[in-house]
Protein backbone atom coordinates (compact mmCIF):
# COMPACT_ATOMS: atom_id res chain seq x y z
CA UNK A 1 0.00 0.00 0.00
CA UNK A 2 1.21 3.53 -0.69
CA UNK A 3 0.13 7.15 -0.51
CA UNK A 4 1.29 10.16 -2.52
CA UNK A 5 1.06 13.86 -1.76
CA UNK A 6 2.09 16.29 -4.53
CA UNK A 7 3.08 19.90 -3.91
CA UNK A 8 4.73 22.77 -5.77
CA UNK A 9 7.54 24.84 -4.35
CA UNK A 10 9.79 27.36 -6.12
CA UNK A 11 8.58 26.35 -9.58
CA UNK A 12 9.23 22.67 -8.92
CA UNK A 13 6.80 19.81 -8.35
CA UNK A 14 7.58 17.31 -5.59
CA UNK A 15 5.93 14.12 -4.42
CA UNK A 16 6.01 12.91 -0.85
CA UNK A 17 5.48 9.16 -1.00
CA UNK A 18 4.57 6.95 1.93
CA UNK A 19 5.03 3.24 1.43
CA UNK A 20 3.94 0.43 3.68
CA UNK A 21 6.89 -1.75 4.65
CA UNK A 22 7.31 -4.85 6.80
CA UNK A 23 7.57 -2.97 10.09
CA UNK A 24 5.79 0.30 9.36
CA UNK A 25 5.60 3.27 7.02
CA UNK A 26 8.50 4.98 5.23
CA UNK A 27 8.08 8.50 3.85
CA UNK A 28 10.42 9.71 1.08
CA UNK A 29 10.77 12.75 -1.21
CA UNK A 30 10.63 12.48 -5.01
CA UNK A 31 10.75 14.77 -8.02
CA UNK A 32 9.76 13.63 -11.52
CA UNK A 33 9.58 10.05 -10.28
CA UNK A 34 13.11 9.98 -8.83
CA UNK A 35 14.02 9.96 -5.18
CA UNK A 36 15.92 13.18 -4.44
CA UNK A 37 16.75 12.93 -0.74
CA UNK A 38 18.37 10.17 1.32
CA UNK A 39 16.27 11.22 4.32
CA UNK A 40 13.45 8.85 5.31
CA UNK A 41 10.76 9.63 7.88
CA UNK A 42 9.40 6.48 9.55
CA UNK A 43 6.76 5.29 11.93
CA UNK A 44 6.37 1.67 12.98
CA UNK A 45 2.99 0.01 13.06
CA UNK A 46 3.55 -0.55 16.78
CA UNK A 47 4.21 3.16 17.36
CA UNK A 48 1.12 4.11 15.40
CA UNK A 49 -1.06 1.69 17.39
CA UNK A 50 0.44 2.81 20.73
CA UNK A 51 -0.28 6.44 19.95
CA UNK A 52 -3.89 5.70 19.00
CA UNK A 53 -4.35 3.63 22.18
CA UNK A 54 -3.21 6.65 24.19
CA UNK A 55 -5.83 8.87 22.51
CA UNK A 56 -3.46 10.78 20.22
CA UNK A 57 -5.73 11.94 17.42
CA UNK A 58 -4.89 12.02 13.77
CA UNK A 59 -3.32 10.12 10.93
CA UNK A 60 0.39 9.80 11.70
CA UNK A 61 1.38 8.89 8.15
CA UNK A 62 -0.39 12.00 6.84
CA UNK A 63 1.26 14.05 9.57
CA UNK A 64 4.74 12.84 8.57
CA UNK A 65 3.99 13.53 4.90
CA UNK A 66 2.91 17.07 5.79
CA UNK A 67 6.00 17.49 7.97
CA UNK A 68 8.28 16.50 5.08
CA UNK A 69 6.57 19.04 2.82
CA UNK A 70 6.93 21.71 5.51
CA UNK A 71 10.60 20.83 5.97
CA UNK A 72 11.22 21.34 2.23
CA UNK A 73 9.35 24.64 2.17
CA UNK A 74 11.16 25.97 5.26
CA UNK A 75 14.62 24.87 4.09
CA UNK A 76 15.11 22.35 6.92
CA UNK A 77 15.20 19.61 4.28
CA UNK A 78 17.39 20.83 1.47
CA UNK A 79 16.79 19.54 -2.02
CA UNK A 80 19.45 19.34 -4.73
CA UNK A 81 19.41 21.99 -7.46
CA UNK A 82 17.15 21.21 -10.38
CA UNK A 83 19.05 19.51 -13.19
CA UNK A 84 18.41 20.79 -16.71
Phi, psi and omega in degrees: 000146178213164177224150180225136175234123181253138176213156178253142179205125180051052178061027176232154179243123182245157173235131170260120183245131176250126179238140178281127180241182184305317186250000180164206181253143175237131183245127184226160182254133181230158170217129181052039177082357180248139177291131185242002178220139177283349183289135178232128173265137184225151168218132178280158176298322179298316178297321179295317179294315179303316181297317180294324179292337179260024173063029172277118184282160170106171180259109186291327177295313178300320179298316179293325177295317178294322178297318179297317177301313180300320180294325175293311185294333180268350181090359177293327175249105183277138179252149179295156177301150180292130177274146183264000000 
